[in-house]
Amino acid sequence: MNMKYVTITEPGKVEIQETEMPKLEKGHAILKLLYGGICGSDLGTYKGTFLYSKYPRIPGHEFSAEVIEVAPNDFGVEKGMIVTGNPYFNCGKCYSCERGHVNCCTSNETMGAQRDGAFGQYISMPVERIYDGKGLPAKTLAATEPFCISYHAVKRANIQPGDKVLVVGSGTIGYLAAAAAKMMGGEVYVSDVAEPKLEYVKRLGIAGTILNKGDEDFNARVSEITDGKGFDVCIEAVGLPSTFMNCINASAFRGRVIIVGIGKQSLDFFYSIIQTKELDIFGSRNAKKEDFLELIDYVKAGKVDLDSIISVVYDFEDAEKAFRETVQNGADKLKVMLKF
């Protein structure tokens, strides 16, 4: 029996193709895809700007699915469950994996990036990477993975109640980073160059926003908000040299900077500012099993409204239109999903 899947054959070209359905392997389950979210990295692959892009590539690592076939296992995965999954495949042998830092395995292969992704009618997935959605609606569950990315980054920042936090970038990851930082007690501000997205992020009930009209205006607003002290925590969620520098410049002396945005451009800057301010600078990559499990519980308990980030849903066979229109009109959209 054949199935359909989405593939990016080269930058700017999305096709629906057919292949055989996956067969059940030992330690795996066969999943029927329900919803898949288009990530910034998927858009980067489509545009040819993503750091880890290779072609052709099946995109997608944000998904919900129904388990349709699985052998008895020790992970509680059963036929009929509505689930999501951890898409960051680690080797289990490198120094990072030995220390439990499986999210930054030196040989990491993320679905849709270094290996083919989830955007097919059916996929095979190791049972140890499958997590029960605990009754969350399938569309909501498909949005948990990007929240995990943001949540993991915010945990790296060790935000304390009352900390002044600046999130640079109000796309999906920035929006959810702001939500997580607020959940942890931070006084959260969000900066972006796109005013419509800043209006959207105000729904979170954050402390304020900064429309970035240029360095001089940005720095003046930072000084005004923080009484000239700078932010305790700055989270970079864009992946550009300019937004990295926004975080460096906006940080307080002895502040924390978290880099979660992914970019391909290099940067020449006066790096001694890191020493002068005695900054703590952290990278944040992927997420861990506990991030998924914690967030599924948080969303189920009503602590975060994930449905609010879903802007539009396309049928998966309209994937080419979905990618094209998301690139063209990205400023007024957060999460775009495909329905399988």
C-alpha positions in Angstrom: 0.0 0.0 0.0 1.3 3.4 -0.9 1.1 6.7 1.0 1.7 10.4 0.2 4.3 12.6 1.7 5.6 16.2 1.4 9.1 16.8 0.1 11.3 19.9 -0.6 13.2 18.8 -3.6 15.3 22.0 -3.9 15.0 25.6 -2.5 11.6 27.0 -3.4 10.1 23.7 -4.7 7.6 21.6 -2.6 6.1 18.4 -4.1 3.6 15.7 -3.0 5.1 12.3 -3.8 4.2 8.7 -3.1 6.1 5.9 -1.5 5.4 2.6 0.3 3.9 2.7 3.8 6.5 2.0 6.5 6.6 -1.5 7.9 6.7 -2.2 11.6 10.3 -2.6 12.9 11.4 -4.0 16.2 11.2 -1.2 18.9 9.1 1.0 16.6 5.5 2.0 16.2 3.6 3.0 13.0 2.0 6.4 13.4 -0.8 7.9 11.3 -0.1 11.6 11.1 -2.8 14.0 12.2 -1.3 17.4 12.3 2.2 18.8 11.5 3.5 22.3 12.2 5.7 24.2 9.8 8.8 25.2 11.7 11.2 28.1 11.0 13.8 25.5 10.1 11.3 24.0 7.6 10.9 27.5 6.1 14.7 27.9 6.1 15.0 24.6 4.1 12.3 25.9 1.7 14.2 29.2 1.3 17.6 27.6 1.2 18.8 29.5 4.3 18.7 26.8 6.9 22.1 25.8 8.4 21.5 22.1 8.2 19.6 21.9 4.9 20.2 19.1 2.4 17.9 18.1 -0.6 15.6 16.4 -1.2 14.2 16.6 2.3 11.0 15.6 3.9 10.3 18.4 6.3 8.5 18.4 9.7 9.3 17.6 13.3 6.3 19.2 15.0 3.5 16.6 14.9 0.6 14.7 16.4 -0.3 11.2 15.4 -2.4 8.1 16.1 -0.6 4.9 17.0 -2.0 2.3 14.5 0.5 -0.5 15.0 2.9 -1.3 17.8 4.3 -4.4 19.5 4.1 -4.9 23.3 6.7 -2.5 24.9 8.0 -1.1 28.2 7.1 2.5 27.3 3.4 2.4 27.6 2.8 3.0 23.9 -0.5 1.4 22.8 -2.5 1.2 19.6 -5.1 4.0 19.4 -3.1 6.5 21.5 -2.9 10.1 20.2 0.8 11.0 20.7 3.6 13.3 19.8 7.3 12.5 19.6 10.8 13.6 20.3 12.4 14.3 16.9 16.0 14.8 18.0 17.9 11.6 17.3 21.1 11.2 19.3 23.9 8.6 19.0 24.0 7.5 22.6 27.8 7.2 22.4 29.4 10.7 22.2 30.6 12.7 25.2 27.4 14.8 25.3 25.2 11.6 25.4 27.4 10.0 28.0 26.7 13.0 30.3 23.0 13.0 29.6 23.0 16.0 27.3 21.2 14.1 24.5 19.7 17.2 23.1 23.1 18.4 21.9 24.5 15.1 20.8 27.5 15.8 18.6 25.9 13.6 15.9 22.4 15.0 16.4 19.9 14.3 13.6 16.7 16.3 13.9 13.7 15.1 11.8 13.2 17.4 8.9 16.8 18.8 9.1 19.6 16.2 9.2 17.2 13.4 8.5 13.8 13.1 6.8 10.9 14.4 8.8 7.3 13.6 9.7 5.3 15.1 6.9 3.9 11.9 5.5 0.6 10.2 6.0 2.4 7.5 8.0 5.8 7.3 9.7 7.8 4.8 11.8 9.0 6.1 15.1 11.0 4.4 18.0 8.6 3.8 20.9 11.0 5.3 23.4 10.5 8.7 21.5 6.7 8.6 21.6 4.8 10.5 24.3 1.2 10.1 25.2 -0.8 13.3 24.6 -2.9 12.7 27.7 -6.1 13.6 26.0 -5.0 16.9 24.4 -6.6 17.7 21.1 -4.4 16.5 18.2 -4.0 20.0 16.8 -2.9 21.4 20.2 -0.6 18.5 20.8 1.2 19.2 17.5 2.3 22.6 18.9 4.1 21.1 22.0 7.4 20.6 20.2 8.1 24.3 19.5 7.0 25.1 23.0 9.6 22.6 24.2 12.3 24.5 22.3 11.4 27.7 24.0 10.8 26.2 27.4 14.2 24.5 27.3 15.9 27.8 26.5 14.1 29.6 29.3 15.1 26.9 31.7 18.7 27.5 30.7 18.2 31.2 31.7 17.4 30.2 35.3 14.8 33.0 35.5 13.9 34.1 39.0 10.6 35.9 40.0 11.0 39.6 39.2 13.8 39.2 36.7 13.5 41.7 33.8 13.5 39.5 30.7 13.8 40.6 27.0 12.8 38.2 24.3 14.2 39.4 20.9 11.9 38.0 18.2 8.2 37.4 18.4 7.8 34.5 16.0 6.6 31.2 17.3 9.7 30.4 19.4 9.9 34.0 20.7 6.2 34.1 21.6 6.5 30.8 23.5 9.7 31.8 25.2 7.8 34.9 26.4 5.0 32.6 27.7 7.5 30.3 29.5 9.4 33.2 31.0 6.2 34.8 32.3 5.1 31.4 33.7 8.4 31.3 35.6 7.8 34.8 37.2 9.8 37.0 34.8 8.8 40.6 34.0 8.7 40.0 30.2 9.2 42.4 27.3 9.4 41.3 23.6 11.1 43.1 20.8 10.6 42.8 17.1 10.7 44.8 13.8 7.2 43.6 12.9 4.4 45.6 14.7 1.6 43.1 13.9 3.5 40.3 15.8 4.1 42.6 18.7 0.4 43.3 18.9 -0.2 39.5 18.9 2.2 38.8 21.7 0.5 41.3 23.9 -2.2 38.6 24.4 0.1 36.9 26.8 -0.3 39.8 29.3 3.4 40.6 29.2 4.9 43.8 30.7 5.5 45.5 27.4 7.0 45.5 23.9 9.7 47.2 21.9 9.2 48.0 18.2 12.8 47.9 17.0 13.1 50.8 14.6 17.0 50.8 14.7 19.8 50.6 17.2 19.5 54.1 18.6 15.8 53.8 19.3 16.1 50.3 20.6 18.9 51.2 23.0 16.9 54.2 24.2 13.8 52.0 24.9 15.9 49.5 26.8 17.4 52.2 29.0 13.9 53.7 29.6 12.4 50.3 30.6 15.2 49.2 32.8 16.2 52.7 34.3 19.5 52.4 32.5 20.4 49.0 34.1 19.7 46.6 31.2 17.8 43.3 31.3 18.6 40.5 33.7 18.0 38.0 30.9 17.9 38.4 27.1 16.7 35.6 24.9 17.7 35.7 21.2 15.0 33.9 19.1 15.7 35.1 15.6 19.1 33.9 14.4 20.6 37.1 13.0 23.9 39.0 13.9 21.9 42.1 14.6 19.5 40.4 17.0 22.4 38.8 18.8 23.9 42.2 19.3 20.6 43.5 20.5 20.8 41.0 23.3 24.4 41.7 24.1 23.8 45.5 24.2 20.5 45.2 26.2 21.9 42.9 28.9 22.7 44.2 32.3 26.2 43.9 33.7 26.3 40.3 34.9 23.2 39.5 32.8 22.4 36.2 31.1 22.0 35.8 27.3 20.4 32.7 25.8 20.8 32.0 22.1 18.1 29.8 20.6 17.8 31.3 17.1 19.6 29.5 14.3 21.5 31.5 11.6 24.1 31.1 8.9 25.7 34.5 9.0 29.0 35.4 10.8 29.5 38.4 13.1 32.4 40.7 13.7 32.0 42.5 17.0 33.9 44.0 20.0 33.9 40.8 22.0 35.5 42.3 25.1 32.0 43.6 26.0 31.4 40.0 27.2 34.2 40.4 29.7 33.4 44.0 30.6 29.8 43.1 31.5 30.8 39.6 32.8 28.0 38.1 30.8 26.8 34.5 31.0 26.1 33.4 27.4 24.3 30.1 26.8 23.4 28.3 23.7 20.1 26.3 23.7 19.6 23.4 21.4 16.6 21.2 20.9 14.8 19.9 24.0 14.7 16.8 26.3 12.2 14.2 27.2 11.4 15.9 30.5 10.6 19.1 28.6 7.9 17.3 26.6 6.4 15.5 29.6 6.3 18.7 31.7 4.8 20.8 29.0 2.1 18.3 28.1 1.0 18.4 31.7 1.2 22.3 31.8 -0.9 22.6 28.7 -3.4 20.0 30.0 -3.7 22.0 33.2 -4.5 25.1 31.3 -1.4 27.0 32.2 -0.6 27.9 28.6 -3.0 28.3 25.6 -1.2 26.7 22.7 -4.1 27.0 20.4 -3.6 30.8 20.4 -0.4 30.4 18.3 -2.1 28.5 15.5 -2.8 31.0 12.7 -4.0 28.8 9.8 -4.3 25.1 8.9 -3.9 23.8 5.3 -4.6 20.3 4.0 -1.2 18.6 3.6 -1.7 18.2 -0.2 -1.7 22.0 -0.3 1.8 22.1 1.3 3.3 24.0 -1.6 0.7 26.8 -1.1 1.2 26.7 2.7 5.0 27.2 2.4 4.7 29.9 -0.3 2.1 31.9 1.5 3.8 31.6 4.9 7.0 33.0 3.4 5.1 35.8 1.6 2.9 36.7 4.6 5.0 35.6 7.6 4.8 38.9 9.4 1.1 38.3 10.3 1.3 34.5 11.1 2.6 32.5 14.0 2.1 28.8 13.6 1.0 27.3 10.3 -0.1 23.7 10.3 -0.8 21.0 7.8 -3.7 18.6 8.4 -3.0 15.0 7.5 
